[in-house]
Amino acid sequence: MTSELQLLQDLYRYHFRRLRAYCRTIWALPVKDRYQDRGSTFPSLVDIYLHILDDYRFWFIQAYTGESFQEFPLGIRLSRAGAERATRDVERLVMNVVDGLRPKDLDRKFFIKVDRRSTTIRSMLLQMIEGDLQHKGELNALLWQMDVEPPRVDLFRSGRF
C-alpha cells in the first residue's frame, strides 16, 4: 500500500514532468505570442510560467527555510535553455526537500515569517499542488484561446495513479 508521503512524492515528480511539458510548449511558440499581455493573473504565458517557479521557490526557500530569493521580473526574456535550466533548478530544490522527508515530517510545523503564522509541511505540499494546478489551468485556457493544444495533465492516464 502506498503511504501518504510516497503519494505526495510521486505527485510532485508527476507535476514536474508536466511542468517541463508546459515549458516546451510555451517556448515553441513565436516570441510575440509568448510575451503578449493576455490580461491574466500575470501578463504573459512566460510570466505565468515563471510565477509557478517563483511559487515553488517562495514556499521551499523563503517560507520553509526563512531565506530570501529573487523573483523573476515580469517581462523577463528567457531563452528556452534558460527556462529549462530554471525549471531544473527549481525541481532539484523541491525534490531534495520532498524526497528527504519522512512520514512523521508531514506534521512538523514551521513558521512563515512573511505571513507571521505557522503551517505544517503537509499543508505546504498541498498548497503548492493547488497553486500549480491553478496556474496550469490558466495556461491551458490561454493556450486554447490561441488554438494551441496544452500538455495533457491526466493522473489516471499517467499509469502511476
MDAnalysis code that builds the backbone (N, CA, C; Angstrom):
import MDAnalysis as mda
import numpy as np

u = mda.Universe.empty(483, n_residues=161, atom_resindex=np.repeat(np.arange(161), 3), trajectory=True)
u.add_TopologyAttr("name", ["N", "CA", "C"] * 161)
u.add_TopologyAttr("resid", np.arange(1, 162))
u.add_TopologyAttr("resname", ["MET", "THR", "SER", "GLU", "LEU", "GLN", "LEU", "LEU", "GLN", "ASP", "LEU", "TYR", "ARG", "TYR", "HIS", "PHE", "ARG", "ARG", "LEU", "ARG", "ALA", "TYR", "CYS", "ARG", "THR", "ILE", "TRP", "ALA", "LEU", "PRO", "VAL", "LYS", "ASP", "ARG", "TYR", "GLN", "ASP", "ARG", "GLY", "SER", "THR", "PHE", "PRO", "SER", "LEU", "VAL", "ASP", "ILE", "TYR", "LEU", "HIS", "ILE", "LEU", "ASP", "ASP", "TYR", "ARG", "PHE", "TRP", "PHE", "ILE", "GLN", "ALA", "TYR", "THR", "GLY", "GLU", "SER", "PHE", "GLN", "GLU", "PHE", "PRO", "LEU", "GLY", "ILE", "ARG", "LEU", "SER", "ARG", "ALA", "GLY", "ALA", "GLU", "ARG", "ALA", "THR", "ARG", "ASP", "VAL", "GLU", "ARG", "LEU", "VAL", "MET", "ASN", "VAL", "VAL", "ASP", "GLY", "LEU", "ARG", "PRO", "LYS", "ASP", "LEU", "ASP", "ARG", "LYS", "PHE", "PHE", "ILE", "LYS", "VAL", "ASP", "ARG", "ARG", "SER", "THR", "THR", "ILE", "ARG", "SER", "MET", "LEU", "LEU", "GLN", "MET", "ILE", "GLU", "GLY", "ASP", "LEU", "GLN", "HIS", "LYS", "GLY", "GLU", "LEU", "ASN", "ALA", "LEU", "LEU", "TRP", "GLN", "MET", "ASP", "VAL", "GLU", "PRO", "PRO", "ARG", "VAL", "ASP", "LEU", "PHE", "ARG", "SER", "GLY", "ARG", "PHE"])
u.atoms.positions = np.array([
    [0.846, -1.183, 0.000],
    [0.000, 0.000, 0.000],
    [0.890, 1.245, 0.000],
    [0.563, 2.204, -0.830],
    [1.315, 3.438, -0.932],
    [1.002, 4.341, 0.259],
    [2.055, 4.866, 0.879],
    [1.848, 5.770, 2.004],
    [1.502, 7.164, 1.485],
    [0.990, 7.993, 2.373],
    [0.678, 9.378, 2.014],
    [1.924, 10.087, 1.495],
    [3.046, 9.891, 2.159],
    [4.281, 10.551, 1.737],
    [4.710, 10.063, 0.352],
    [4.643, 8.761, 0.105],
    [5.004, 8.237, -1.222],
    [4.097, 8.813, -2.305],
    [2.815, 8.933, -1.988],
    [1.867, 9.506, -2.933],
    [2.245, 10.960, -3.245],
    [2.574, 11.735, -2.215],
    [2.972, 13.128, -2.432],
    [4.267, 13.216, -3.239],
    [5.219, 12.357, -2.940],
    [6.480, 12.358, -3.693],
    [6.231, 12.024, -5.159],
    [5.403, 11.022, -5.407],
    [5.064, 10.656, -6.790],
    [4.312, 11.796, -7.489],
    [3.410, 12.438, -6.768],
    [2.644, 13.537, -7.336],
    [3.562, 14.705, -7.714],
    [4.532, 14.992, -6.881],
    [5.483, 16.062, -7.199],
    [6.324, 15.702, -8.415],
    [6.757, 14.470, -8.528],
    [7.506, 14.055, -9.721],
    [6.641, 14.218, -10.978],
    [5.396, 13.797, -10.868],
    [4.463, 13.934, -11.985],
    [4.266, 15.406, -12.353],
    [4.049, 16.262, -11.355],
    [3.838, 17.685, -11.613],
    [5.044, 18.310, -12.316],
    [6.236, 17.922, -11.949],
    [7.407, 18.481, -12.619],
    [7.558, 17.939, -14.045],
    [7.186, 16.699, -14.290],
    [7.191, 16.209, -15.678],
    [6.233, 17.032, -16.529],
    [5.059, 17.300, -15.998],
    [4.075, 18.098, -16.720],
    [4.564, 19.545, -16.867],
    [5.204, 20.086, -15.847],
    [5.716, 21.456, -15.918],
    [6.753, 21.579, -17.032],
    [7.614, 20.583, -17.174],
    [8.592, 20.600, -18.267],
    [7.884, 20.577, -19.627],
    [6.740, 19.886, -19.708],
    [5.972, 19.870, -20.959],
    [5.399, 21.257, -21.262],
    [4.951, 21.970, -20.238],
    [4.485, 23.346, -20.443],
    [5.631, 24.233, -20.920],
    [6.799, 24.043, -20.368],
    [7.964, 24.815, -20.781],
    [8.210, 24.609, -22.278],
    [8.225, 23.370, -22.708],
    [8.454, 23.078, -24.129],
    [7.366, 23.707, -25.009],
    [6.119, 23.613, -24.560],
    [5.003, 24.167, -25.336],
    [5.109, 25.680, -25.452],
    [5.345, 26.349, -24.349],
    [5.403, 27.812, -24.353],
    [6.576, 28.313, -25.184],
    [7.744, 27.714, -25.001],
    [8.919, 28.199, -25.720],
    [8.956, 27.734, -27.185],
    [8.009, 26.888, -27.598],
    [7.882, 26.542, -29.008],
    [7.051, 27.590, -29.757],
    [6.360, 28.447, -29.011],
    [5.535, 29.495, -29.627],
    [6.411, 30.612, -30.181],
    [5.902, 31.364, -31.142],
    [6.631, 32.555, -31.585],
    [6.818, 33.521, -30.404],
    [7.911, 34.249, -30.416],
    [8.248, 35.165, -29.311],
    [7.087, 36.103, -29.004],
    [6.473, 36.663, -30.021],
    [5.360, 37.606, -29.828],
    [4.235, 36.959, -29.010],
    [3.900, 35.712, -29.324],
    [2.824, 35.018, -28.617],
    [3.208, 34.692, -27.176],
    [4.463, 34.380, -26.969],
    [4.949, 34.044, -25.629],
    [4.822, 35.212, -24.655],
    [5.089, 36.419, -25.160],
    [5.201, 37.590, -24.280],
    [4.023, 38.549, -24.379],
    [3.024, 38.227, -25.178],
    [1.856, 39.100, -25.314],
    [1.116, 39.204, -23.984],
    [0.720, 40.420, -23.606],
    [-0.070, 40.629, -22.394],
    [-1.471, 40.105, -22.661],
    [-1.887, 39.115, -21.896],
    [-3.178, 38.463, -22.111],
    [-4.193, 38.807, -21.019],
    [-3.851, 39.780, -20.151],
    [-4.792, 40.234, -19.136],
    [-5.112, 39.178, -18.091],
    [-4.180, 38.289, -17.829],
    [-4.412, 37.213, -16.858],
    [-3.755, 37.558, -15.519],
    [-3.654, 36.598, -14.619],
    [-3.094, 36.888, -13.300],
    [-1.695, 37.474, -13.392],
    [-0.947, 37.051, -14.383],
    [0.344, 37.625, -14.733],
    [0.254, 37.869, -16.229],
    [0.883, 38.927, -16.730],
    [0.590, 39.362, -18.103],
    [0.737, 38.308, -19.203],
    [1.852, 37.635, -19.269],
    [2.104, 36.753, -20.421],
    [2.186, 35.298, -19.997],
    [2.204, 34.416, -21.006],
    [2.392, 32.987, -20.736],
    [3.704, 32.753, -19.992],
    [4.756, 33.437, -20.422],
    [6.054, 33.295, -19.758],
    [5.962, 33.780, -18.314],
    [5.295, 34.916, -18.084],
    [5.172, 35.433, -16.720],
    [4.428, 34.453, -15.813],
    [3.369, 33.835, -16.334],
    [2.622, 32.843, -15.545],
    [3.517, 31.642, -15.247],
    [4.210, 31.165, -16.264],
    [5.100, 30.015, -16.081],
    [6.163, 30.309, -15.025],
    [6.799, 31.470, -15.139],
    [7.854, 31.814, -14.180],
    [7.284, 32.056, -12.780],
    [6.019, 32.502, -12.716],
    [5.369, 32.642, -11.411],
    [5.209, 31.266, -10.746],
    [4.896, 30.246, -11.535],
    [4.809, 28.899, -10.966],
    [6.154, 28.535, -10.320],
    [7.247, 28.804, -11.033],
    [8.573, 28.529, -10.467],
    [8.810, 29.370, -9.218],
    [8.419, 30.653, -9.267],
    [8.590, 31.520, -8.096],
    [7.762, 31.042, -6.907],
    [6.561, 30.510, -7.168],
    [5.751, 29.952, -6.072],
    [6.509, 28.826, -5.372],
    [7.060, 27.921, -6.170],
    [7.841, 26.847, -5.563],
    [9.023, 27.420, -4.800],
    [9.710, 28.386, -5.368],
    [10.870, 28.967, -4.689],
    [10.446, 29.692, -3.416],
    [9.310, 30.390, -3.458],
    [8.836, 31.053, -2.242],
    [8.610, 30.030, -1.131],
    [7.827, 28.989, -1.440],
    [7.477, 28.034, -0.387],
    [8.661, 27.197, 0.071],
    [9.517, 26.795, -0.845],
    [10.608, 25.892, -0.472],
    [11.886, 26.614, -0.070],
    [11.973, 27.906, -0.328],
    [13.137, 28.673, 0.140],
    [12.695, 29.629, 1.239],
    [11.901, 30.621, 0.889],
    [11.590, 31.687, 1.847],
    [10.704, 31.209, 2.989],
    [9.593, 30.563, 2.674],
    [8.682, 30.132, 3.744],
    [9.306, 29.027, 4.591],
    [9.884, 28.029, 3.935],
    [10.377, 26.839, 4.630],
    [11.695, 27.088, 5.354],
    [12.637, 27.787, 4.713],
    [13.958, 27.975, 5.333],
    [14.150, 29.367, 5.920],
    [13.305, 30.318, 5.533],
    [13.465, 31.688, 6.013],
    [14.445, 32.511, 5.189],
    [15.070, 31.882, 4.191],
    [16.000, 32.610, 3.325],
    [15.199, 33.372, 2.271],
    [15.814, 34.386, 1.694],
    [15.127, 35.133, 0.643],
    [15.602, 34.663, -0.726],
    [14.872, 35.049, -1.743],
    [15.232, 34.708, -3.116],
    [14.789, 35.862, -3.999],
    [15.295, 35.910, -5.186],
    [14.948, 36.957, -6.154],
    [13.908, 36.421, -7.125],
    [12.728, 37.044, -7.143],
    [11.686, 36.624, -8.080],
    [12.081, 36.996, -9.500],
    [11.551, 36.246, -10.453],
    [11.732, 36.613, -11.846],
    [10.948, 37.906, -12.103],
    [11.558, 38.901, -12.703],
    [10.804, 40.128, -13.000],
    [9.813, 39.897, -14.139],
    [8.678, 40.590, -14.069],
    [7.703, 40.499, -15.152],
    [8.363, 40.938, -16.447],
    [8.049, 40.239, -17.514],
    [8.549, 40.600, -18.830],
    [9.958, 40.121, -19.137],
    [10.579, 39.385, -18.218],
    [11.936, 38.903, -18.478],
    [11.926, 38.017, -19.718],
    [12.920, 38.167, -20.542],
    [13.021, 37.383, -21.773],
    [14.049, 36.292, -21.551],
    [13.585, 35.086, -21.400],
    [14.462, 33.930, -21.223],
    [14.467, 33.089, -22.483],
    [15.623, 32.561, -22.800],
    [15.689, 31.586, -23.890],
    [15.054, 30.286, -23.398],
    [14.777, 29.407, -24.329],
    [14.245, 28.093, -23.926],
    [15.246, 27.394, -23.011],
    [16.526, 27.473, -23.334],
    [17.553, 26.850, -22.490],
    [17.551, 27.473, -21.096],
    [17.362, 28.781, -21.016],
    [17.309, 29.448, -19.715],
    [16.098, 29.021, -18.900],
    [14.960, 28.884, -19.583],
    [13.736, 28.436, -18.902],
    [13.874, 26.990, -18.436],
    [14.459, 26.146, -19.279],
    [14.665, 24.745, -18.885],
    [15.631, 24.647, -17.717],
    [16.674, 25.460, -17.715],
    [17.639, 25.466, -16.611],
    [16.967, 25.918, -15.313],
    [16.159, 26.983, -15.389],
    [15.441, 27.471, -14.202],
    [14.489, 26.403, -13.678],
    [13.826, 25.695, -14.586],
    [12.898, 24.632, -14.188],
    [13.649, 23.493, -13.503],
    [14.769, 23.080, -14.089],
    [15.580, 22.011, -13.464],
    [16.066, 22.429, -12.080],
    [16.496, 23.687, -11.945],
    [16.982, 24.167, -10.644],
    [15.884, 24.126, -9.586],
    [14.683, 24.556, -9.976],
    [13.554, 24.539, -9.031],
    [13.161, 23.100, -8.713],
    [13.115, 22.251, -9.723],
    [12.770, 20.846, -9.478],
    [13.773, 20.204, -8.523],
    [15.033, 20.452, -8.745],
    [16.076, 19.890, -7.876],
    [15.898, 20.387, -6.437],
    [15.669, 21.682, -6.273],
    [15.450, 22.272, -4.952],
    [14.274, 21.607, -4.247],
    [13.147, 21.542, -4.949],
    [11.920, 20.995, -4.360],
    [12.062, 19.505, -4.066],
    [12.554, 18.747, -5.020],
    [12.621, 17.302, -4.838],
    [13.664, 16.912, -3.789],
    [14.702, 17.709, -3.592],
    [15.638, 17.437, -2.489],
    [14.919, 17.504, -1.154],
    [14.014, 18.475, -1.012],
    [13.232, 18.570, 0.227],
    [12.220, 17.431, 0.296],
    [11.428, 17.272, -0.762],
    [10.336, 16.288, -0.756],
    [10.872, 14.867, -0.593],
    [11.930, 14.527, -1.317],
    [12.484, 13.174, -1.211],
    [13.188, 12.934, 0.118],
    [13.579, 13.992, 0.802],
    [14.245, 13.848, 2.091],
    [13.297, 13.748, 3.278],
    [12.003, 13.859, 3.022],
    [11.022, 13.808, 4.108],
    [10.780, 12.380, 4.585],
    [10.420, 12.276, 5.839],
    [9.954, 11.022, 6.421],
    [8.482, 11.205, 6.778],
    [7.714, 10.149, 6.904],
    [6.290, 10.294, 7.172],
    [5.976, 11.220, 8.352],
    [6.750, 11.139, 9.420],
    [6.457, 11.982, 10.587],
    [6.715, 13.462, 10.319],
    [7.501, 13.776, 9.280],
    [7.784, 15.173, 8.950],
    [6.552, 15.917, 8.445],
    [5.582, 15.205, 7.888],
    [4.415, 15.864, 7.313],
    [3.671, 16.713, 8.335],
    [3.694, 16.323, 9.605],
    [3.004, 17.076, 10.651],
    [3.892, 18.139, 11.310],
    [5.160, 18.201, 10.900],
    [6.078, 19.175, 11.503],
    [5.682, 20.591, 11.091],
    [5.649, 21.473, 12.067],
    [5.285, 22.864, 11.818],
    [6.535, 23.697, 11.600],
    [6.350, 24.738, 10.807],
    [7.400, 25.739, 10.660],
    [6.730, 27.102, 10.569],
    [7.495, 28.130, 10.896],
    [6.981, 29.495, 10.948],
    [7.277, 30.210, 9.633],
    [6.259, 30.828, 9.062],
    [6.408, 31.599, 7.825],
    [6.526, 33.063, 8.233],
    [7.724, 33.613, 8.123],
    [7.968, 34.982, 8.587],
    [7.084, 36.013, 7.898],
    [6.956, 35.943, 6.577],
    [6.205, 36.975, 5.862],
    [4.716, 36.955, 6.212],
    [4.176, 35.806, 6.564],
    [2.762, 35.695, 6.934],
    [2.554, 35.758, 8.445],
    [3.648, 35.645, 9.177],
    [3.600, 35.644, 10.647],
    [2.639, 34.581, 11.180],
    [2.788, 33.394, 10.618],
    [1.978, 32.266, 11.092],
    [2.745, 30.977, 10.852],
    [2.226, 29.908, 11.435],
    [2.838, 28.593, 11.276],
    [1.970, 27.737, 10.366],
    [2.617, 26.769, 9.753],
    [1.898, 25.780, 8.957],
    [2.669, 24.477, 9.040],
    [2.070, 23.419, 8.554],
    [2.754, 22.131, 8.541],
    [3.362, 21.896, 7.157],
    [4.300, 20.996, 7.112],
    [4.883, 20.619, 5.823],
    [3.801, 20.038, 4.927],
    [2.904, 19.244, 5.468],
    [1.800, 18.678, 4.681],
    [0.999, 19.808, 4.026],
    [0.643, 20.831, 4.797],
    [-0.131, 21.956, 4.255],
    [0.631, 22.673, 3.152],
    [1.945, 22.840, 3.342],
    [2.762, 23.480, 2.316],
    [2.730, 22.654, 1.030],
    [2.910, 21.350, 1.147],
    [2.933, 20.486, -0.026],
    [1.602, 20.531, -0.776],
    [0.501, 20.513, -0.033],
    [-0.815, 20.552, -0.662],
    [-1.095, 21.927, -1.263],
    [-0.668, 22.988, -0.587],
    [-0.825, 24.346, -1.117],
    [-0.138, 24.478, -2.472],
    [1.045, 23.907, -2.597],
    [1.784, 24.008, -3.848],
    [1.110, 23.224, -4.972],
    [0.544, 22.079, -4.669],
    [-0.178, 21.318, -5.694],
    [-1.367, 22.135, -6.181],
    [-2.096, 22.743, -5.245],
    [-3.247, 23.562, -5.608],
    [-2.830, 24.746, -6.486],
    [-1.797, 25.468, -6.083],
    [-1.341, 26.624, -6.858],
    [-0.829, 26.229, -8.223],
    [-0.090, 25.129, -8.280],
    [0.442, 24.617, -9.539],
    [-0.698, 24.323, -10.506],
    [-1.728, 23.623, -10.034],
    [-2.863, 23.282, -10.894],
    [-3.644, 24.518, -11.328],
    [-3.781, 25.481, -10.441],
    [-4.496, 26.707, -10.790],
    [-3.815, 27.403, -11.966],
    [-2.515, 27.559, -11.887],
    [-1.810, 28.282, -12.940],
    [-1.665, 27.444, -14.219],
    [-1.559, 26.132, -14.090],
    [-1.557, 25.303, -15.300],
    [-2.920, 25.389, -15.990],
    [-3.997, 25.439, -15.223],
    [-5.324, 25.612, -15.812],
    [-5.443, 26.942, -16.523],
    [-4.862, 27.967, -15.941],
    [-4.865, 29.279, -16.588],
    [-4.072, 29.228, -17.900],
    [-2.909, 28.577, -17.872],
    [-2.131, 28.409, -19.103],
    [-2.938, 27.643, -20.143],
    [-3.655, 26.586, -19.709],
    [-4.489, 25.815, -20.640],
    [-5.492, 26.729, -21.330],
    [-6.208, 27.536, -20.554],
    [-7.235, 28.408, -21.130],
    [-6.621, 29.364, -22.151],
    [-5.490, 29.947, -21.816],
    [-4.849, 30.894, -22.734],
    [-4.330, 30.192, -23.986],
    [-3.765, 28.999, -23.820],
    [-3.288, 28.253, -24.989],
    [-4.463, 27.865, -25.888],
    [-5.574, 27.423, -25.302],
    [-6.750, 27.072, -26.100],
    [-7.257, 28.285, -26.879],
    [-7.225, 29.475, -26.251],
    [-7.648, 30.686, -26.957],
    [-6.767, 30.959, -28.172],
    [-5.549, 30.453, -28.150],
    [-4.608, 30.631, -29.263],
    [-4.658, 29.443, -30.234],
    [-5.577, 28.499, -29.987],
    [-5.668, 27.260, -30.774],
    [-4.395, 26.424, -30.680],
    [-3.802, 26.420, -29.492],
    [-2.620, 25.603, -29.202],
    [-3.040, 24.559, -28.182],
    [-2.739, 23.306, -28.454],
    [-3.083, 22.223, -27.531],
    [-2.108, 22.234, -26.358],
    [-2.611, 22.411, -25.128],
    [-1.720, 22.389, -23.966],
    [-1.293, 20.958, -23.639],
    [-0.258, 20.818, -22.849],
    [0.137, 19.468, -22.404],
    [-1.007, 18.818, -21.636],
    [-1.130, 17.522, -21.788],
    [-2.170, 16.772, -21.078],
    [-1.742, 16.586, -19.624],
    [-2.648, 16.944, -18.731],
    [-2.460, 16.661, -17.311],
    [-3.554, 15.670, -16.952],
    [-3.168, 14.420, -16.754],
    [-4.149, 13.367, -16.548],
    [-3.516, 12.278, -15.685],
    [-3.702, 12.396, -14.388],
    [-3.111, 11.430, -13.465],
    [-3.526, 10.004, -13.786],
    [-4.782, 9.809, -14.115],
    [-5.287, 8.463, -14.367],
    [-4.541, 7.813, -15.523],
    [-4.362, 8.557, -16.599],
    [-3.693, 8.015, -17.768],
    [-2.173, 7.991, -17.652],
    [-1.647, 8.592, -16.582],
    [-0.195, 8.623, -16.410],
    [0.358, 7.228, -16.087],
    [-0.521, 6.321, -15.638],
    [-0.099, 4.971, -15.341],
    [0.390, 4.773, -13.911],
    [0.537, 5.845, -13.167],
    [1.036, 5.720, -11.802],
    [-0.074, 5.784, -10.762],
    [-1.170, 6.446, -11.099],
    [-2.212, 6.680, -10.106],
    [-3.485, 5.957, -10.496],
])
